[in-house]
Amino acid sequence: MQKHLVWFRADLRTIDNSALFMACRSPDANVLAVYFISPSQWQQHHVAGCKVDFELKTLQHLSTALNALNIPLLVIQTPDFNSQIDSLIELMQQHDINHLFYNKQYEINEVKRDNSLTQRLLTSNIITHDFDDQCLVAPTQILTGEGRFYSVFTPFKKNWLQKIAYQGYKIYPAPRPRKRHHTIAPSPIPTNINGFESHISPTVAQEYWPAGEDAALARLQYFCEHHLRTYKDARNFPILDSTSKLSPYLAVGAISSRQCYQAAVNAQLAHGTNDSIEQWISELAWREFYKHIMVGFPRVCKNQPFKLETNAMTWRHNEADFKRWCEGKTGFPLVDAAMRQLNTIGWMHNRLRMVVSMFLSKDLFIDWRWGERYFMERLIDGDLAANNGGWQWSASTGNDAAPYFRVFNPKLQSERFDANGDFIRQYVPELAHLDAKSIHEPHGKQQQLFLDYPLPMVNHRLASQAAIEAFKQLKHN
C-alpha cells in the first residue's frame, strides 16, 4: 500500500494546495499530515507572537478540515530546522511512509533545510514530491534575455502577466474524503507557545483577524464585492476599510495567491477591466516579485542590502530615538498613529508602512534593518520577502527602490491621506480635540506646549537634506 505524508509549512489550507491535492490523487493511498512547531527557529527569524497565535488558530481549523477528510494532522514540536529533518525521517520510518509531499519555501534557511533533507533521503526508498505553490509563476521561470533575475518591477510584471497568460494556472479543489485507513488520532493543537505571547488582545485578534481558511475566503469575497472596484484611490487612505487585509492569510497560506488572482479575473469578467482591479493585480505581482528577488539574490535573506554599495553607509544606531519611533512618540502625528496601529492590532496600512520606514531611515537615519526586525517582531502578516523588500524600497538600498532623494514629508502625507485627522484621532487620542488643520502639526507656530504630546524629534527639512547629502556622498565615493 502506498503511504503518503504531506508536510505542511506556510500553506495551511485544503483548497488549492498542490502538495495535499497530489498526495490525495491516488484514491487508495493512506495519507498522513505533519506540521512542525520550531520555537528556536522562530526566534532566530523574529516571528511575532501575534503571528504564532494566528498560525496556531489557523492550524486548528486545518486539523478539523483534514480530519473530515480522514487525514490526521500530527503536530510535532522540535527546536529548529535541523531537528525537523531528524523528526521527519523518524516519523516516516515509524509509519512506513514511501512518498513525501510538500510545497517549496524560498527563504534561504528553508531552502538549505529542504536540500539537506533531499540528500538524507537519497539512499532511502522514500520518494519526495515538491511543488512551486507559493507563486502564480515559479521563481526561475521569469528571467531576462540574459538569463538573469529581474531587479526592476515594471519589466518583471510585464513578463509575469505574459507568462500567466501563456502557461495558465490551475486551482486545485479540496481533496475528497479518504477511505479510512488510519487508527492514528490527530494531535491536539497547542493554544500558545512559551516565548511567543501575542501583544494584541484576544478581542482585537478575533475582531480583526478571525483565523482559518473559511475566514480567508470570506474576506476575499467581501473585498471583491465591496472594495475591489474602488481600490486604486481608496487604498491610500488609512481610515477607510478599503484594502483586502488578506496579507496575514497569505503569510500562513490560509489562502493562495492563485485564488486571489482568480478573484480579480472573475471581477474583470463580471464588471469589465478597470484601473482598480489592475492595481490590485499589481500588488499581487509585487508580492511575487519580492519572492523572486529572494531566490535570485539570496543576500537579502542574510541581513544584506540589495545595493551592496550601501553597506558603506554610516547609519545612526541611536537606541533612544529608535525606542521613541517604536512606541509612536516621535512628535509626528501620522508616524505615531501608524506605529500605535502596529502595536495595537499587529498590522499597519501599506501607505503608512512607507511613511514610517522612510521616517526611520531618512529622517532619523537609523539603520533600516532595525525597523525591518521590529516589524517582523510585531506583524501578524510577517513575511520575509515582502517586509525586506518594502524596507529596502523605503531606505533606497533595495532593488527598484525609491530614489535616495525621495523623502516623504510626514506632515504633507498626513494632510493628503488623513485630511480630517480621523485616523490620527483613532490612535493618538491626546490629539483628538484638535481641529483638522492643527492635528497635522499640533505644536505648530503657536508652540502649544501644554499638549500631552512630544515635540517633533527632528526638523524634517534639515534631516531629509542631511540624508540626501549622505547618499550623494556615497554615490560620489
Protein Blocks (a to p, Z undefined) as FASTA:
>chain_A
ZZdddddfblccfehpfklmmmmmpmkbccdddddddfklmmmnopafklmmmmmmmmmm
mmmmmmmnopacdddddfblmlmmmmmmmmmmmnopabdcddddfbfklmmmmmmmmmmm
mmmcbdcddddfkbmbdghiaccfkopacfbfklmmmmmmmmmmmnopaddddddddddf
bfbdcddddfbdehiacfbdfklmmmmmcgdjklmmmmmmmmmmmmmmmmmmmmmpmkbc
cbgolmmmmmnopacfklmmmmmmmmmmmnopafklmmmmmmmmmmmmmmmmmmmmmmlm
nopafblmlmmpccdddfklmmmmmnopnopaklmmmmmmmmmnopacfklmmmmmmmmm
mmnopafklmmmmmmmmmmkbcfklmmmmmmmmnopaghiacfklccdfklmmmmmmmno
mmmmmmmmmlmmpcfklmmmmnlmnopakbccdddfbdfklmmmmmmmmmmmmmmZZ
